[in-house]
Amino acid sequence: QVQLVESGGGLVQAGGSLRLSCAASGSIVSINAMGWYRQAPGNQRELVAVITSGGMTNYADSVKGRFTISRDSAKNTVYLQMNSLKPEDTAVYYCNAGDVWKRDYWGQGTQVTVSS
């Protein structure tokens, strides 16, 4: 089992920045990728960014060039640096971890609100 705890959400004006953190605990060695998803009211949950255990990254087109996913292996933590935020980035952001047995784990979610 893997436990994920997110932090760092909040309210920011358009053009501002936020950094989300996701601390993982439990069966860390079984994780082969971690990522961030988001869900806005009335919308489906969508992938924002992912980073593999090998360090490869992938981003949704809507955030490329503005968001950066990174990790600190010593702290078992993944970060999402969000710059040039737009009102359409407003959503609940969820941390996700996938393990080698293709099981998914989710954090509790953190609200990001971008005002215009």
PyMOL commands that set and color helices and strands:
alter all, ss='L'
color gray80, all
select helices_A, chain A and resi 28-30+73-75+87-89
alter helices_A, ss='H'
color red, helices_A
select strands_A, chain A and resi 2-7+10-13+18-26+31-39+46-52+57-59+67-72+77-82+91-99+104-106+110-115
alter strands_A, ss='S'
color yellow, strands_A
deselect
rebuild
show_as cartoon
